[in-house]
Amino acid sequence: MRNNILAGNWKMNCDLPMTQELIFNIKKQLPEQLDCEIMVAPSHPFLYAAFNDSLESPIEVIAQNASQHDSGAFTGEVSIDMLQSVGIKTVILGHSERRDVFLETDDILAAKTHKAIEKGMRVIFCCGEHLEQRKSGEHFKTVTEQIDKALFKLTAKDWKQIVIAYEPVWAIGTGETASPEQAQEMHHHLRKFVEDKYGEKTADKLSILYGGSVKPANAQEIFAQPDVDGGLVGGASLDADSFVAIAKSF
């Protein structure tokens, strides 16, 4: 049985008071019975406060990024050990903004993922194509290459710590959304790709999330697809009402 997951990626938004208020409002509105794991990813300076504010609630506070290095002369970086020291157990890696804006390569993401797995972290690994790649029919090739290069040196046991987030780059923050059928098609393709490498058991237990302008109006239809196990949500996660409404969509 795969876990349904709803993760909110807050990106570079919310100062400390706003972070604490948002967590408070999400906690206040969450129903007692949930059909998904709930995660939120505040900015690094506020992880410890957010972790403490989320204790004794269903909310898991996760990190938006981490370094592949343990320590050293890497100004501005944050290590896995540092994250774990403030209670963080899950990290997002490979988001398209890290790839496109900060020029993180497949090799860098492979090193980051291996370091996180080695340290016992769960990884939400992002993949996705740009619009031109979809229009040219290269979307399957693009996404499977991202998975192959970064994750296919892991063992089947390591995959217990992996969650995939498929995020078509053309649908992130644009208001455009992949249709439920497009999401299902890619999620099924990814699951089959993992199955061919690691076997049916590993693939069947792999949670694959959709990300790209998920909102209350479309969440239920997207999450109803057989290979869609939840969402990695950006803008809609910055509003407690909309985030909780999405959580109720499962």
C-alpha positions as CSV (number, residue, x, y, z in Angstrom):
1,M,0.0,0.0,0.0
2,R,1.5,3.3,-1.1
3,N,1.4,6.4,1.1
4,N,-0.7,9.4,-0.1
5,I,1.4,12.6,0.5
6,L,0.6,16.3,0.3
7,A,3.7,18.4,0.6
8,G,3.7,22.2,0.6
9,N,6.9,23.8,-0.9
10,W,6.9,27.4,0.5
11,K,10.0,28.4,-1.5
12,M,11.5,31.8,-0.5
13,N,8.3,33.0,1.1
14,C,7.2,33.8,4.7
15,D,9.3,35.4,7.5
16,L,9.2,33.8,10.9
17,P,5.9,35.3,12.2
18,M,4.3,34.4,8.9
19,T,5.7,30.9,9.0
20,Q,4.4,30.3,12.5
21,E,1.0,31.8,11.7
22,L,0.6,29.6,8.6
23,I,1.5,26.4,10.5
24,F,-1.0,27.4,13.3
25,N,-3.8,28.0,10.8
26,I,-3.1,24.7,9.0
27,K,-3.1,22.8,12.3
28,K,-6.3,24.5,13.3
29,Q,-8.1,23.5,10.1
30,L,-6.9,20.0,9.5
31,P,-9.5,17.3,10.1
32,E,-8.9,14.6,12.8
33,Q,-8.9,11.9,10.1
34,L,-6.6,12.3,7.2
35,D,-6.0,10.1,4.1
36,C,-2.5,11.5,3.5
37,E,0.7,12.5,5.1
38,I,1.0,16.3,5.5
39,M,4.4,18.0,4.9
40,V,5.4,21.6,4.7
41,A,8.8,23.0,3.7
42,P,9.6,26.5,5.1
43,S,12.8,28.3,4.5
44,H,15.9,27.0,6.2
45,P,16.1,29.8,9.0
46,F,12.7,28.8,10.3
47,L,12.9,25.0,10.3
48,Y,13.5,24.6,14.0
49,A,10.7,27.0,15.0
50,A,8.4,25.3,12.5
51,F,9.4,21.8,13.8
52,N,8.6,22.8,17.4
53,D,5.3,24.5,16.4
54,S,4.3,21.2,14.5
55,L,4.9,18.8,17.4
56,E,1.9,16.7,18.4
57,S,0.3,17.5,15.0
58,P,0.1,15.5,11.8
59,I,2.4,18.0,10.1
60,E,5.9,17.0,9.2
61,V,8.3,19.9,8.6
62,I,10.7,19.1,5.7
63,A,13.6,20.9,4.0
64,Q,13.7,22.5,0.5
65,N,17.3,21.6,-0.2
66,A,20.5,20.2,1.3
67,S,24.2,20.0,0.4
68,Q,26.0,16.9,-0.8
69,H,28.8,17.8,1.6
70,D,29.1,17.0,5.3
71,S,30.9,20.2,6.3
72,G,33.6,22.5,5.3
73,A,34.2,25.7,3.3
74,F,30.8,25.8,1.5
75,T,29.5,29.3,2.4
76,G,25.7,29.4,2.5
77,E,25.2,25.7,2.3
78,V,23.3,23.5,4.8
79,S,24.2,19.9,5.5
80,I,22.1,16.8,6.1
81,D,23.5,16.6,9.6
82,M,22.5,20.2,10.3
83,L,18.9,19.5,9.1
84,Q,18.7,16.3,11.2
85,S,19.9,18.2,14.3
86,V,16.7,20.3,14.2
87,G,14.4,17.3,13.7
88,I,14.2,17.2,9.9
89,K,13.8,13.8,8.3
90,T,12.8,14.6,4.7
91,V,14.3,16.8,2.0
92,I,13.2,18.0,-1.4
93,L,15.9,17.6,-4.1
94,G,16.1,18.3,-7.8
95,H,13.3,20.9,-8.0
96,S,13.3,22.6,-11.4
97,E,14.3,25.9,-9.8
98,R,17.4,24.3,-8.4
99,R,18.2,22.9,-11.8
100,D,17.4,26.0,-13.9
101,V,18.3,28.9,-11.5
102,F,21.1,27.4,-9.5
103,L,22.4,25.1,-12.3
104,E,22.3,21.9,-10.3
105,T,23.3,19.0,-12.6
106,D,22.3,15.4,-12.6
107,D,25.7,14.6,-11.1
108,I,25.2,17.1,-8.3
109,L,21.7,15.8,-7.6
110,A,22.9,12.2,-7.6
111,A,25.6,13.1,-5.0
112,K,23.0,15.0,-2.9
113,T,20.5,12.1,-3.0
114,H,23.2,9.5,-2.1
115,K,24.3,11.6,0.8
116,A,20.7,12.0,2.1
117,I,20.0,8.3,1.7
118,E,23.3,7.4,3.4
119,K,22.2,9.6,6.4
120,G,18.8,8.0,6.6
121,M,16.8,10.9,5.2
122,R,13.7,10.5,3.0
123,V,14.0,12.3,-0.3
124,I,11.3,13.9,-2.4
125,F,13.1,13.8,-5.8
126,C,11.7,16.1,-8.4
127,C,11.7,15.6,-12.2
128,G,9.9,17.2,-15.1
129,E,10.2,18.6,-18.6
130,H,10.0,22.0,-20.1
131,L,7.3,23.0,-22.6
132,E,9.6,22.7,-25.6
133,Q,10.5,19.1,-24.6
134,R,6.8,18.2,-24.3
135,K,6.0,19.8,-27.6
136,S,8.8,17.9,-29.3
137,G,7.7,14.6,-27.8
138,E,10.8,14.3,-25.6
139,H,9.0,14.5,-22.3
140,F,9.3,10.8,-21.4
141,K,12.9,10.7,-22.4
142,T,13.8,13.8,-20.4
143,V,12.1,12.7,-17.2
144,T,13.4,9.1,-17.3
145,E,17.0,10.4,-17.9
146,Q,16.7,12.6,-14.8
147,I,15.6,9.6,-12.8
148,D,18.2,7.2,-14.4
149,K,21.2,9.5,-13.8
150,A,20.4,10.6,-10.3
151,L,18.7,7.5,-8.7
152,F,19.5,4.3,-10.6
153,K,22.7,3.6,-8.7
154,L,20.7,3.2,-5.5
155,T,19.8,-0.2,-4.2
156,A,16.2,-1.5,-4.1
157,K,16.4,-1.1,-0.3
158,D,17.4,2.6,-0.7
159,W,14.2,3.2,-2.7
160,K,12.2,2.8,0.5
161,Q,13.5,6.4,1.3
162,I,12.5,7.8,-2.2
163,V,9.4,9.7,-3.2
164,I,9.2,11.0,-6.8
165,A,7.6,14.3,-7.6
166,Y,6.7,14.8,-11.2
167,E,6.5,18.5,-12.0
168,P,6.1,19.6,-15.6
169,V,8.1,22.8,-15.6
170,W,5.6,24.5,-17.9
171,A,2.9,24.1,-15.2
172,I,4.8,25.5,-12.2
173,G,3.4,28.8,-11.1
174,T,1.9,29.5,-14.5
175,G,-1.7,28.6,-13.8
176,E,-1.3,25.8,-16.4
177,T,-1.9,22.3,-15.2
178,A,-1.3,19.0,-16.8
179,S,-4.6,17.3,-17.4
180,P,-5.4,14.3,-15.1
181,E,-4.8,12.1,-18.1
182,Q,-1.4,13.6,-18.8
183,A,-0.4,13.3,-15.1
184,Q,-1.5,9.7,-15.0
185,E,0.3,8.9,-18.3
186,M,3.7,10.2,-16.9
187,H,3.2,8.7,-13.5
188,H,2.5,5.3,-15.0
189,H,5.5,5.7,-17.3
190,L,7.7,6.5,-14.3
191,R,6.4,3.6,-12.2
192,K,7.0,1.2,-15.1
193,F,10.5,2.6,-15.6
194,V,11.4,1.9,-11.9
195,E,9.7,-1.5,-12.1
196,D,11.9,-2.5,-15.1
197,K,15.0,-1.7,-13.0
198,Y,14.0,-2.7,-9.5
199,G,11.0,-5.0,-9.8
200,E,7.3,-4.8,-9.3
201,K,7.4,-4.8,-5.5
202,T,9.6,-1.7,-5.3
203,A,7.6,0.2,-8.0
204,D,4.3,-0.6,-6.3
205,K,5.4,0.8,-3.0
206,L,6.8,4.0,-4.6
207,S,4.8,7.2,-4.0
208,I,4.7,9.5,-7.0
209,L,3.4,13.0,-6.5
210,Y,2.2,15.5,-9.0
211,G,3.3,19.1,-8.8
212,G,2.3,22.0,-11.1
213,S,-0.5,24.5,-10.2
214,V,-2.4,22.1,-8.0
215,K,-5.3,23.8,-6.3
216,P,-8.6,22.8,-4.6
217,A,-10.5,23.0,-7.9
218,N,-8.4,20.3,-9.6
219,A,-6.8,18.3,-6.8
220,Q,-9.5,15.7,-6.4
221,E,-9.6,14.8,-10.1
222,I,-5.7,14.6,-10.3
223,F,-5.4,12.6,-7.1
224,A,-8.0,10.1,-8.3
225,Q,-5.7,8.8,-11.0
226,P,-4.4,5.3,-10.1
227,D,-0.7,6.2,-10.2
228,V,-0.9,9.7,-8.6
229,D,-0.2,9.4,-4.9
230,G,-0.5,13.1,-3.9
231,G,1.0,16.4,-4.7
232,L,3.9,18.7,-4.2
233,V,2.2,22.1,-4.0
234,G,3.7,25.5,-4.4
235,G,1.5,28.7,-4.3
236,A,-1.6,27.0,-3.0
237,S,0.3,25.8,0.1
238,L,0.9,29.4,1.2
239,D,-2.8,29.8,2.1
240,A,-4.1,27.6,4.9
241,D,-7.6,27.4,3.5
242,S,-6.5,26.2,0.1
243,F,-3.9,23.8,1.4
244,V,-6.3,22.1,3.8
245,A,-8.9,22.0,1.1
246,I,-6.4,20.1,-1.1
247,A,-5.7,17.7,1.8
248,K,-9.4,16.9,2.0
249,S,-9.4,16.0,-1.7
250,F,-8.0,12.5,-1.3
